[in-house]
């Protein structure tokens, strides 16, 4: 049976994504199927979520090429929650590209994204297959707030070519730390060659165009809020490694479009050659920022050392570890603030991205689901996007995703223009 969407996985995020799709206000306009390796876990999902018989259930082992190939052929968009993607994601993307199917996922693994760009970007562009990695907490808030910051600068003035000087994002949140994220980090150290990790983590490694190199991050970050006496103080954000890479790819794809086929539209869309991006995690004080910085430094250093990693690995949360009850899922919050400044003008844009609930297990599912649904509306996609390739949320579905998330009532995104002088 052909469906619009195929949700791959049976873990916590897959469950919440499926539940959201089943109860979606536009449920009558799309169809979906669920798939996973364990028939018993799939049946549990059907029973617990009271899924109707009209939702097909497919047993799919992502390590079995034939199984994946058969499942992918029967859908338009794959929503893939099965990680770590370095181990389990490539075969799914390969099948999607081969059959011209779209793919969205929750990857926070820069090395994997770099690998699929290298292997599949060109082929996907020839097949019309749109591959969008990092469609959840990693890296939708970063990508969309930087995108909206620039758009607000451009639409709020008469200047059609406002370019960005800097875009800075501050994350304030509370929620469970994802076992899947932890295992992806450990898997990176265990299984990914060090040269590949360094390659994927370099400035603009995911971008087709190289921009201004990243500055050395400060130990304590500070972001003054325009037209306010308030500043946000913080420290290194562990997921900035992937978020920065995705934002850089959005920058690079927009620059590439303008370089190869310049038009008024591409000139207006580009961030510009002066673009610089950074982000941090908000803390309550400078002292806390210092403490957290040094604690994380020690932690990452320990994980990087193989003998120490072998000792602590059994003690770390496993994939699937996370909130188990509705109450736990609904607890927590996400408050993201981005300040984007224009080149050569006293203009800034303040963009906020807010939601109530666990960021990594609850809010991330709405971002993922709406990303998949946005790809079911090809008439709203630009010719560049419809061509296919390994893209980003900002480049492929930026306006649609902002509209969808705001409409969902789960996430609120706002952006406003600030003129520093009268």
Secondary structure, DSSP 8 states (H G I E B T S, - for coil): --EEEEEE--SHHHHHHHHHHHT-TTGGG--EEEEES-HHHHHHHHHHHT--TTS-EEE--TT-HHHHHHHHHTEEEEEE----HHHHTHHHHHHHHHHT-EEEE----HHHHHHHHHHHHHHHHHHT-EEE---BTTBHHHHHHHHHHHHHHHHTSS-TT--EEEEEEEEEEE----HHHHHHHHHHHHHS-HHHHHHHHSTTTT-SS--S------SSEEEE-TTSS-EEEEE--TTHHHHHHHHHHHHHHHHHHHHHS--HHHHHH---TT-EEEEEEE-SSHHHHHHHHHHHHHHHHHHHSHHHHHHHHTTS--TT-S--SHHHHHS-EEEEEEEEEETTSSEEEEEEEEEES-IIIIIHHHHHHHHHHHTT-GGGS-HHHHT-EEE-HHHHHHHHHHHHHHHHTSEEEEEEEEES--
